[in-house]
Amino acid sequence: MRQFGATCNGEDDDTGAFERAVDATAAGGVLFIPSGECVLTGTIVLSRPIEVIGEGFGSQIYGRGDYTLLQLKNVTNSTIRDLYLGSQSTQAGVALIELVNSHRNVVSNVTMLGGFYGLHLKGSLLNTVTDLRSGVNFGGFFAATSKTNTWVMAEAYNQISANANTFIAPILEGGANGMLLTDSEGQGSWQVLGGTIEGVSGVGLSLQGTFLPSSITGVHFEANGSADIVIRASNNIRISSIVSSMPINLLGDTRNVTISDSAAQTIYIDMGDNNYPGGTGAKRIQLQNITACWAALKLDITPAPALDWHFNMPNGPSSPSIINPASGQPRQDIIYNNIGSYCGGG
């Protein structure tokens, strides 16, 4: 990078040097970002498969102005890794890394601070993201950064959904919102394995309008502002082995959702007008093997589960008492099984 004129001294504009370096790197090549404090005043666009590799915490790139830092555009089989990225921008849409209709790429060991989005997936699928983290509790970045609106945003673009993206062990702390997947094409999916989302002022993780199967497994949610998980008019989602202390909200016409083997505090299922199989509320929801793991606090579920009179707590399998207006019969598609009120007891 320095041979193309980059100073990376925290003051000079390194945008031109980055652009020359990208132009000089052939498909399949490696662009190395050495330790330093690099400043960009424009977007670096990667339109062919290359590897952008830094030295981790020491390779810092700062966005001065309202520009996305690194953009992969219509590219596959690229890698961005071992970087510390920051921005002062609060303008909607500005990201630290943006993938536009780009598939089968890898983002790994990247630390983020600032920008409206950290990672923005626009109509991009089959990408793998490992060890993505916010730098809120790390510090050490050389310039002042903004508060991030959403650490990970995934959405349809150019009639292509954000499908089958995999996140392994994200560490997302602080900022306004953690992860949001929204879809307007009747698809949309991701797999989130491990990691933590905590201390955001809004929602930890949200899915809106998705249909293809998604899973959230082994994620630790803590100290989030309004909710840990919000699922709105989305389908085919499995949530398992999580820790959640703020609400999990299933809203609108949400279907085929299972929450299992988890410690949770509040689960709200929006039943709408109670109609089935039509209607405005949730349908075919299963809660299984869930306990509240906070001393002297009960697990709060709406609609309330039936109580097993032997233990004065829900046991199951059972369904809450809901009459379907369409048939006049009890609904049996909302199923609770082995729901305990206290950790280590019920």
C-alpha positions, 0 to 999 in steps of 0.5 A, a space after each residue: 500500500 505504501 508503494 502507491 503513496 499511502 502515508 497512513 499517518 492519521 492526517 493525510 488523505 490516502 484515498 488515491 493511494 488505495 484506489 491505485 493499489 486496488 487497480 494494480 491488484 489482479 483478480 486472485 491477488 492480495 492487497 496488504 494493509 500494513 499497520 497504520 492510521 489510514 484516512 479515506 474520503 471516498 469509497 474504495 470499490 472492489 469489482 473483482 475477486 481479491 483479498 484485502 488483508 491487514 494486521 488486525 488491530 493495528 491496520 486502521 482505516 477511517 472514513 472522513 465524511 459521508 462515504 462507505 469505506 469498502 464496497 464489494 460490487 458484483 463480485 464473488 470469492 473475495 476476502 476482507 479480513 484483519 482490519 479495524 474500521 471506523 467512520 464519523 458518519 451518521 448519514 443513512 446508508 453509509 457503511 464500513 463494509 458494503 456488499 452489493 449483489 456480491 456472493 460467496 465472499 468472506 469477511 473475517 476478524 474485522 472490528 468496527 466503530 461508527 457509520 450508519 451501518 457496520 456491515 451492509 449486505 444488499 442483495 448478497 447471498 452465501 457470504 461467510 462472516 466470522 469474528 465480526 465485532 464492534 470496538 465499543 469496549 475495545 477502544 484504541 481507534 485513532 479518530 473519533 467515530 459516530 454511534 452506529 445505527 445498525 451493526 449488520 443490515 441485510 436486505 434485498 436489492 435489485 430483486 435479489 434477496 440476502 439469503 443464506 449468509 452465515 455469521 459465526 461468533 459476532 461480538 456486537 456491543 453498544 450502538 443502536 441496533 445489532 442485526 436486522 434482516 429484512 426482505 421484500 422478495 418473499 425470501 431472506 435468510 441467515 444463520 447466526 451461530 454463537 457470539 453476543 449482542 449486548 448493550 444496544 439501545 434498541 433491538 438486538 436482532 430482528 427479522 422482517 418479512 423473511 420466509 426462507 429458513 433461518 436459525 439463531 443458535 447459541 447467542 448471548 443477549 444482554 442489556 439491550 434497550 427495547 428487545 433482544 429479538 423481534 420477528 415481524 411477519 416472518 416464517 420458518 425460524 429456529 431459535 435455540 440455546 440462547 440467553 435472553 433477558 429482554 423481550 422476544 417479540 413475535 409480531 404480525 403474521 409470523 409462522 413456523 417459529 420454534 424457540 427451544 433449549 434456552 434461558 429467557 425472561 419474556 416471550 410475547 406472541 402476537 395473536 392478532 385476531 386469533 383466526 387460524 389458518 387466516 388472520 393477522 397474528 402468529 401461527 404454528 409457534 412452539 416453545 420447548 425446554 425454556 427456563 428463566 435463569 434469573 433468581 426470583 424472576 418468573 418466565 413471562 409468556 403471552 399468551 399465558 401457558 396452562 399450568 400443571 396443577 402438580 407444580 403450579 407452573 407450565 409443563 406440557 405439552 399444552 396449548 394456551 386457551 385460545 378460541 379460533 373465531 373461524 371454527 369456534 374450536 380451541 387453537 392447537 397450533 401454539 404449543 408449549 412443552 417443558 416450560 419452567 419458571 426458575 433456573 435449576 427448578 421448574 
